[in-house]
Amino acid sequence: MKRNNGQKQELVSRYPPNFGTQLAYFGGILVTLGDAIATLGVAIDLEQIQVEEANQALSNETQQQDMAAIQNQLAALQKEIQDLRRKQ
């Protein structure tokens, strides 16, 4: 904008002094905060993945134990059936 003060012309900005620098500083703070939040989100996701993997490992172990128990029961039943057939 131009302002007439007698014969002297002066350009005046519509923004306060250092406004661009202040705005850039504020934007940098927001970006840094956003990066920190994103990093926290990734850390939480990684922790959840580890928990899920641990739960899956426990589930697999339980299933293997159950299968071993079933196999033992089947073997015992087969032996019992063979013993009964021999007695007949």
Secondary structure, 3 states (H helix, E strand, C coil): CEEEECCEEEECCCCCCCHHHHHHHHHHHHHHHHHHHHHHHHHHHHHHHHHHHHHHHHHHHHHHHHHHHHHHHHHHHHHHHHHHHHHC
